[in-house]
Amino acid sequence: MQKLTDALARVGNVVLGKEEQVRLAVACMLSSGHLLIEDLPGMGKTTLAHALARIFSLDYQRVQFTSDMLPADILGVSVFNADTREFVLRQGPVFTQLLLADEINRATPKTQSALLEAMEERQVTLDGSTRPLPQPFFVIATQNPVDQGGTFPLPESQLDRFLMRISLGYPAPDAERALLRAGDLRERALDLAPALSVEDLHALMAEVGEVHASDDLLDYLQRLLEHSRSCGLFVAGLSPRAGLGMLRAARAWALLDGRRYVIPEDIQAVFKPVCAHRLQSVSGAASGSVSRLLEAVPVVR
């Protein structure tokens, strides 16, 4: 646990005043999940992604998504070798442990969909052959608000592959003052010393799966899922995959608290980041509807 505490502190030194978002991002990775960071340009999205890659000792590739990008730019392409008279795969940047997909919604839906198999199956099918990706494999994607020029909304199937979506928002005044004194922290993020090895990360991910969830806790989670489907606030309710993801995230949140069991407050802490991007409100105000959903289901102890 000391290594985890150290990891959170180191990331917090380059993403100032965002302790909750940093903790959520670390919980997402401990849950074997992919992370979507959505916010205005200049809020520190890429800095957070770089810091997470460094702190977990992961090999990573950064891809700047653009409107003219093709799926082959991510997955790779077969190139004919004149000497051997065979096609050889030139692997794309997806063959890494952490793929930083910067401004993912500036690419077309066709290019965005190139990541679907990689994110769900941790493998890529090219030229009829299936190739496994390095383990662990994470996607951390950043996106600008969809109302900005030059963006393409992520389809529901793509959004569902992300375990969490978080936003950073403007810094608090004291954090912004510290940032102004320190200057741009992106270079500091790139120079971060790792806090955990890949072996440590694998061990922590295994520990997350062993965190106990009681029957009462599962009852509470099921009531939340069922209410999302029957309350009439959303076009469609939460899927079973969303429920599984929420439980994994809650277990990771409990582990970050030093507990080996899940409590309802863990579910509540991760509920919005896990569920908000999966729910489409019939009124258009998704955030308020998600809050009402959480408030409508009581905790029975």
N, C-alpha and C positions, 0 to 999 in steps of 0.2 A: 504493500500500500504506500510505502514511502516513495517508491519510484513513481507511482501515479500522482501523488501529491506534488512531487517535483516537476512532473510533466505539465500539470495544470499551471503551476507557478511560472514555468518558463514560457509557455504560450501566452499567459497573461501579461508577461513583460513586453511583448511586442503587439498584442491586441489589447490596448489599454481600456479599462473600464467596462469590459464585456465578459465578466466572470461567468454569468449564466450561459451565454452563448458558447463560450469555450468549453464549459462542462458538458453541454449538450452535444457538441461536436465530438468530444472524446467518448462520450457514452455511445454515440452512433457508431464509431469505429470499433469499440469493444463489442458491439452487438453484430459485427460483421456486416454493417449496413453502409449504404452509399449516402452521401450528404449533398444537399442542394442549398447553396447560400445565395439568397436573393436580396438585392438592395440597389440603391443608386450607385453610380460610379463614384469611386473615391472614398468608400466607407471602410475599406480594409478587408474586403472579401478575399482577394488573392493573397494578401499577407497572412491571413488565418490559414488558408490552404497550404501555403508554403511552410508555415510553422508546424502544422500537423504532420506533414511529410517528414520534416527534419526530426521532430521529437520522437517519432516512432521508428527511426532508422530505416525508412522504406526507400527503395529505388523508385524514382518517380519521373514521369514525363509531363511536360506542360504543353497543351495544345491550345492555340488561340483560334477559336471557332470564328469563321467568316461565312458570308453568304455564298461564296463560290467554292467552298470546301466540298470534297467528295468523300463518300464512305471509304474509299481506298486510302485516303490521307490519314485515316484513323486505324483501319484494320491492317493495311498492307496490300501488296500486290505481287503477283507472280511475274518474274522477269526471266526471259530466255537466256540461258547460259550457252554461248556458242561453242565453248570448249567441250562441255559434257553433253551438249544437245538435249538439255533437260530444262524444265521450268523450275526456278528456285524462288521460294517465298522470301520477299523482302519485308520483314515484319514491320508493322506500323507501331506507333507509340502506345497502342493499347496493351502491348506485351510488356507490362511493367507491374510493379506492386501497387502503385498509386498513380492514377491518371488524373491530372488536374485539367479539367475541361473548362477553360476560361471563356466566359460569355457564351455558354452553350446555346442560348436561344438566338444567337445571330446566324446560326446555320439553318439550312432548310430542314423540314421534317424528314426528308429522305436521309440526310446525313445524321440527324439526331437518332434515327431508328437503327443506325449501324451499331449503336451501343446496347441495344436491347438484350441480345443474347449474351454479351459479355457480362452485363450487370446481373442477369438472372442466373445464368448457368456457369459463370466463370470460365467460359470457353468461347472460341470463335470458329465458325465454319467458313472456310475459304476453299474454293475450287473443289468442293465435294469432300474435303477432309476437315475433321474436327481437331482443333488444337487447343490444349488446355492453357490457361493463363497462369502466370506466376502466382504463388500463394504466400501471404494473403493478397487479395485483389480488391482495391477500393476505387470508386470514382468520387471525386469531390468536384462538383460543378458549381460555377458561379453564373448567375444570370442577372441581367438588368430588368427593371420593370417592363412588362409587355406593352405598356403604352408609349414607350420610347421608340424613336424611329429606328428602322432596320432590324427589328426583332420579330421572331416567329414563336408563337405560343407553343410550349411543350405539350404534346398530346397526352391524354390521360394515361395511356399505357406506359409512356416514358416517365411521367411523374410518379406512377405507382412503383417504379423500380427504386426510387429514392426512399430510404427509411425515414429520413427527416428533411424538413425544409426549415431553415432558420433565416432570420434577418438581423443585421447588426444595428442599424439605425444610427442616428447622430450620437456622438459621445456626450457624456455629462460634462458640465463646465470644468470640473477639476481634471478629468481625464483629458479633455481637449487642451487644457493648459499644459499638462505634462507632455502631450504629443507635440505641441508647438515648441516646447523647450528641446525635446529630443530630436525633432525633425522626422523625415520619412523613415519609418521603421521596417520597410520591406527588406533592405539589405541586412538588417539585424536578424530578420526571420531566416534568411538564407544561410546565415552564419551560426544558427542555433546548434548547440551541442546536443546530440541525442540523449534522451532520458531513459529510453527503454530499447532493448534489442528486439529484433524480429521474434526471437524465441520467447522473450518476455511477453510480447504481444499475443503470440499464440497461446501461451499459458493463461493469460488474463481472459482471452476470448473463451477458453474452455471453462474457466471459473464462472463466467457469466452464465453459462448453460446449467451450472450446478446450483445457482441461487434458488432457494426454495420459494415456491408460490403456493399458498394454501388454497384449499377448496373455496373458502370464503373470498379470497382475493380473485380467484377465477370467476366466481359468481358475479362479483362487481364488474369485472371486465366484460363478461357476457352481457350484463344489463346495459352497459354503455354501447356495445355493438348493436344490440337489439333496438335500443331507443333511437340510434342513428337511422335505422331502417324504417321505423314506424312513426317517428315524430312529425313527419311532413315538412321538416325544415330543409331537406336536401333532395336533390334530384335522384340520388341513389345513396344508400347507406354504406357503411364500412364493410369491406370484404373480410373473409376469414384471414387472408394474407395480412391485412392491416392489423387484425387482432394479434396474430403471431408476432408481427413486428413490434407492436406496442408492448407485448409481454417481454420480448428480448430487450427492448430499450429500458423498460422499468427495472429489469434485473441488473442491467449495467449501471443504472442510476443508483440502485441500492448498493452495488459493489463499490461505487465511488464514495458512498457514505460509510463504507466499512461494515456493511451488513451482509449477511448471507441469507436474507429473507426479504421478500417484497412486501411493502405496505401500500395502502391506497394512495398515500401521498406521492409515491414513486410513479404510479399510473398518472396522477394528475400533473406531475412535473413534466412528463414527456408527451402528454396527450395532444396538445396543439401542434408541436413540431412534427409529430408522427401523423396526425390526422387532417390538419387543415388543408393540405394540398391534395388530399384524396376526396374531399367533400366539396360539392358544388351547391351552394345555397340557392334555393328557389327565389330568394329576394335579392340576391347579388351581394349581400353583406356577409361574406363567408366567416370572417373573424368573429363577429358578434354571434352568429348562429352556433359556431363551435363552442363558444363560451356558455351559451344557454344550454347546449347539450350536456356539458360537463356539470353545470349547476342543477340540471333536472334529475340527475340520477344520484340518489342518496347513497352514502356509505353505510352499510349495515354491519356493525361490529358485534 
